[in-house]
Each structure stands twice: as C-alpha cells, then as structure tokens.
Amino acid sequence: MQPATRTNLTESAAESVRLEIVNGRWAVGERIPNEATLTEMLSVSRGTVREAVRALVSQGFLETRQGSGTYVRSAVDTAGTLSRVKRAGLRDQWEARAALDVEAARLAAIRHTPADIELMRRLLAQRGTPADGGREAFARRDIAFHKAVVAASGNRAMVEIYDFFSAAIIETIQSTLAGDLPEPDARAHEAIVDGIASGDPDIAAATVRAFMAPVLLELDRLLSQ
C-alpha cells in the first residue's frame, strides 16, 4: 500500500484502502487491519484513517461491527460504473430510465397496495407546475411521484437504480438542454396511476410507453441538430 501523499489526506487514504479492496488484498467478509496498523501503513494520523474508513463505509466498501472491527462489505467498484453511466449520452440514460419505468409499472400493477395508489394520487395533486416554486422544486415533486411508482413495484434493487438514474438525468438536462424537453401533462401522469390501479401489467406498461414516447422523440430531434 502506498503512503498517502495528496493534499487531501483523507481522500488519499480512502482511495489507497479502496484500491487494496478492489484488487483483492482483503476478501469480502475479511477484517481489515486495525486503526493503528493502517495509520502506519498509510503514514497518516489516526484521525485521517478514521475519516477514510468512515467514507468507505458510506460508499458500501466497508462495514464496522461494534467491538469486533471493520470488515470488507463489497469489492465492487460501483463508483466507476456509475461514473461511466453518467458519461453516456442523454438518450441512452433516458432509454434506460424508461425501461425501468415500464417494468416498475408492470410490477406495481401486480403488487401495489391501496396505500400505494393513494400516495401516487396525493403526490400528483401536490405536483403542480413549474410556476409553483420554480423548475428545480417542480422537478423534485415530479420525481417523487415517479419514485412512488417504482417503490410500488416492491423491487428494492430497482428503487436504488432508479434513484441514480433520476439524479443523473436531471443533472444532464440542466447542464445541456436547459429544460427543453416536453413535460408530460397531468393527464399523462394520471393515466399511469390508473393503469397500475387496473391490476393489468400490460395496461400499466402501455401507459408508461405512451408517457415516454414524446420525450424520446424530442430527444432525437434535439440531439440530431
């Protein structure tokens, strides 16, 4: 392991430990060296090691067990994968999100509860328009509705992936197209809820495809200019 040398010692220490995990120095489930040993290996203070470990815990690489130590939780470098997804084209990101929306609606039609439908309708009623508090606030309210649809699917992995895509797409739109994409109206959103409430997965999926079609068409037009 290389000593930490960059200006931000905590970031440097965390990166050194992360690389050791990804490269297999410590297996998943194995306890990593204690704080004193890491301090010596990295040539940094105990406080820096503590912060570096805390950062890697938040990233999902490590987990701390009270009275036992710190263990490798995952050796998968998700940060690199998500970074590459962010660099993908906006249409690719939107198609991926659309695929998630469609499958989430299909599953929600089968698995939803009355409380799920009630929540979706309440979020729609609160959604309003971009004039209500600005575009950023409107985007948060809109995404809250779509996340409720995905949550009703009962698929936890899908919820986590959707959170990432939602954030990445909003960020990309704000930086490249300045909100030029068409915003589906309230009726298009209501149709999704009605489709899910019907209990028919094919109807639910069809409402999402109809919802997404104008956005994808406009993306094709804008990105071809």
C-alpha positions as CSV (number, residue, x, y, z in Angstrom):
1,M,0.0,0.0,0.0
2,Q,1.4,3.4,-1.0
3,P,1.6,6.2,1.7
4,A,-1.0,9.0,1.3
5,T,0.7,11.9,-0.3
6,R,-2.0,14.1,-1.9
7,T,-3.2,17.4,-0.3
8,N,-6.5,15.9,0.9
9,L,-5.1,13.2,3.1
10,T,-8.5,11.7,4.0
11,E,-9.4,11.3,0.3
12,S,-5.9,9.9,-0.5
13,A,-6.1,7.4,2.4
14,A,-9.6,6.3,1.4
15,E,-8.5,5.8,-2.2
16,S,-5.5,3.7,-1.1
17,V,-7.6,1.4,1.0
18,R,-10.3,1.2,-1.7
19,L,-7.7,0.1,-4.3
20,E,-6.5,-2.6,-2.0
21,I,-10.0,-3.9,-1.5
22,V,-10.8,-3.8,-5.3
23,N,-7.5,-5.6,-6.0
24,G,-8.3,-8.4,-3.6
25,R,-5.9,-7.7,-0.8
26,W,-8.7,-8.4,1.7
27,A,-11.6,-10.6,0.7
28,V,-15.2,-9.8,1.3
29,G,-16.1,-10.6,4.9
30,E,-12.5,-10.3,6.0
31,R,-11.5,-7.9,8.7
32,I,-9.1,-5.2,7.6
33,P,-6.1,-4.1,9.8
34,N,-6.9,-2.0,12.9
35,E,-6.6,1.7,13.1
36,A,-3.1,1.7,14.4
37,T,-1.8,-0.6,11.7
38,L,-3.5,1.4,8.9
39,T,-2.0,4.6,10.4
40,E,1.5,3.1,10.0
41,M,0.8,1.6,6.5
42,L,-0.6,4.9,5.1
43,S,1.7,7.3,7.0
44,V,-1.1,9.4,8.2
45,S,-2.8,10.2,11.5
46,R,-5.3,8.1,13.3
47,G,-7.9,10.8,12.7
48,T,-7.3,10.7,9.0
49,V,-7.6,6.9,9.0
50,R,-10.9,7.2,10.9
51,E,-12.3,9.6,8.4
52,A,-11.1,7.5,5.5
53,V,-12.8,4.4,6.9
54,R,-16.0,6.3,7.5
55,A,-16.0,7.4,3.9
56,L,-15.6,3.8,2.7
57,V,-18.4,2.7,5.0
58,S,-20.7,5.3,3.4
59,Q,-19.6,4.1,-0.1
60,G,-20.5,0.5,0.8
61,F,-17.0,-1.0,0.7
62,L,-16.6,-1.5,4.5
63,E,-18.8,-2.1,7.5
64,T,-18.0,-1.6,11.1
65,R,-19.0,-4.1,13.8
66,Q,-19.3,-2.9,17.3
67,G,-16.5,-4.5,19.4
68,S,-15.2,-6.6,16.5
69,G,-13.6,-4.3,13.9
70,T,-14.0,-3.2,10.4
71,Y,-14.8,-5.7,7.6
72,V,-14.9,-5.7,3.8
73,R,-18.5,-5.5,2.7
74,S,-18.0,-5.3,-1.0
75,A,-15.2,-5.3,-3.5
76,V,-17.3,-4.0,-6.4
77,D,-16.2,-0.5,-7.5
78,T,-19.7,0.9,-8.1
79,A,-18.4,4.5,-8.3
80,G,-16.5,3.8,-11.5
81,T,-19.6,2.1,-13.1
82,L,-21.9,4.9,-12.2
83,S,-19.4,7.5,-13.4
84,R,-19.4,5.7,-16.8
85,V,-23.2,5.7,-16.9
86,K,-23.2,9.4,-16.3
87,R,-20.9,9.9,-19.3
88,A,-23.3,8.0,-21.5
89,G,-25.5,10.0,-23.9
90,L,-28.6,11.6,-22.6
91,R,-30.8,9.5,-24.8
92,D,-29.1,6.3,-23.6
93,Q,-29.7,7.4,-20.0
94,W,-33.3,8.3,-20.7
95,E,-34.0,4.9,-22.5
96,A,-32.6,3.1,-19.5
97,R,-34.8,5.1,-17.2
98,A,-37.8,4.4,-19.5
99,A,-37.1,0.7,-19.3
100,L,-37.1,0.9,-15.5
101,D,-40.3,2.9,-15.5
102,V,-42.1,0.4,-17.8
103,E,-41.0,-2.6,-15.7
104,A,-41.8,-0.9,-12.4
105,A,-45.3,-0.1,-13.6
106,R,-45.8,-3.7,-14.7
107,L,-44.7,-5.0,-11.3
108,A,-46.7,-2.3,-9.5
109,A,-49.8,-3.3,-11.3
110,I,-49.4,-6.8,-9.7
111,R,-48.0,-5.9,-6.3
112,H,-49.5,-2.5,-5.4
113,T,-51.5,-1.8,-2.2
114,P,-54.3,0.7,-1.8
115,A,-51.9,2.8,0.2
116,D,-49.5,2.9,-2.8
117,I,-52.3,4.2,-5.1
118,E,-53.3,6.7,-2.5
119,L,-49.8,8.0,-2.2
120,M,-49.4,8.3,-6.0
121,R,-52.6,10.3,-6.3
122,R,-51.6,12.6,-3.4
123,L,-48.2,13.3,-4.9
124,L,-49.8,14.1,-8.2
125,A,-52.1,16.6,-6.5
126,Q,-49.0,18.2,-4.9
127,R,-47.0,18.2,-8.2
128,G,-48.4,21.5,-9.5
129,T,-46.5,23.2,-12.3
130,P,-43.0,24.7,-12.8
131,A,-44.5,28.1,-11.9
132,D,-45.1,26.8,-8.4
133,G,-41.7,27.4,-6.7
134,G,-39.6,27.2,-9.8
135,R,-38.3,24.4,-12.1
136,E,-36.0,22.8,-9.5
137,A,-38.7,22.4,-6.9
138,F,-41.1,21.1,-9.6
139,A,-38.6,18.5,-10.7
140,R,-38.3,17.3,-7.2
141,R,-42.1,16.9,-6.8
142,D,-42.3,15.2,-10.2
143,I,-39.5,12.7,-9.4
144,A,-41.2,12.0,-6.0
145,F,-44.2,10.7,-8.0
146,H,-42.2,8.5,-10.2
147,K,-40.2,7.1,-7.3
148,A,-43.5,6.2,-5.7
149,V,-44.4,4.2,-8.8
150,V,-41.1,2.3,-8.6
151,A,-41.4,1.8,-4.8
152,A,-44.8,0.1,-5.5
153,S,-43.0,-2.4,-7.7
154,G,-41.7,-4.0,-4.5
155,N,-38.2,-4.4,-6.1
156,R,-35.6,-2.8,-3.8
157,A,-32.8,-3.1,-6.4
158,M,-34.9,-1.2,-8.9
159,V,-35.6,1.5,-6.4
160,E,-31.8,2.1,-5.8
161,I,-31.0,2.1,-9.6
162,Y,-33.9,4.4,-10.3
163,D,-32.6,6.9,-7.7
164,F,-29.3,7.1,-9.5
165,F,-30.8,7.5,-13.0
166,S,-33.2,10.2,-11.8
167,A,-30.4,12.3,-10.4
168,A,-28.2,11.7,-13.4
169,I,-30.9,12.6,-15.9
170,I,-31.9,15.8,-14.1
171,E,-28.3,16.9,-13.8
172,T,-27.6,16.2,-17.5
173,I,-30.8,18.0,-18.7
174,Q,-29.9,21.1,-16.5
175,S,-26.4,21.2,-17.9
176,T,-27.1,20.5,-21.6
177,L,-30.7,21.2,-22.7
178,A,-31.8,23.7,-20.1
179,G,-35.2,22.2,-19.6
180,D,-36.1,22.0,-23.3
181,L,-37.7,18.5,-23.1
182,P,-41.5,18.3,-23.2
183,E,-43.2,17.8,-19.8
184,P,-46.0,15.2,-19.9
185,D,-49.2,16.8,-18.6
186,A,-51.2,15.8,-15.5
187,R,-53.4,13.5,-17.5
188,A,-50.5,11.5,-18.8
189,H,-49.4,11.1,-15.1
190,E,-52.9,10.1,-14.0
191,A,-53.0,7.5,-16.8
192,I,-50.0,5.8,-15.2
193,V,-51.8,5.6,-11.8
194,D,-55.0,4.4,-13.5
195,G,-53.0,1.7,-15.4
196,I,-51.4,0.4,-12.2
197,A,-54.7,0.5,-10.3
198,S,-56.3,-1.6,-13.0
199,G,-54.1,-4.5,-11.9
200,D,-53.3,-5.3,-15.5
201,P,-49.5,-5.2,-16.1
202,D,-49.8,-4.8,-19.9
203,I,-52.1,-1.8,-19.5
204,A,-49.8,-0.2,-16.9
205,A,-46.7,-0.7,-19.1
206,A,-48.6,0.8,-22.1
207,T,-49.4,4.0,-20.2
208,V,-45.7,4.5,-19.4
209,R,-44.6,3.9,-23.0
210,A,-47.1,6.5,-24.2
211,F,-45.9,8.8,-21.5
212,M,-42.2,8.5,-22.5
213,A,-42.7,8.5,-26.3
214,P,-42.9,12.3,-26.8
215,V,-39.8,12.8,-24.6
216,L,-37.7,10.3,-26.6
217,L,-38.9,11.8,-29.9
218,E,-37.9,15.3,-28.8
219,L,-34.5,14.0,-27.6
220,D,-33.9,12.5,-31.1
221,R,-34.7,15.9,-32.7
222,L,-32.6,18.0,-30.3
223,L,-29.6,15.7,-30.3
224,S,-29.6,15.5,-34.1
225,Q,-29.3,19.2,-34.5
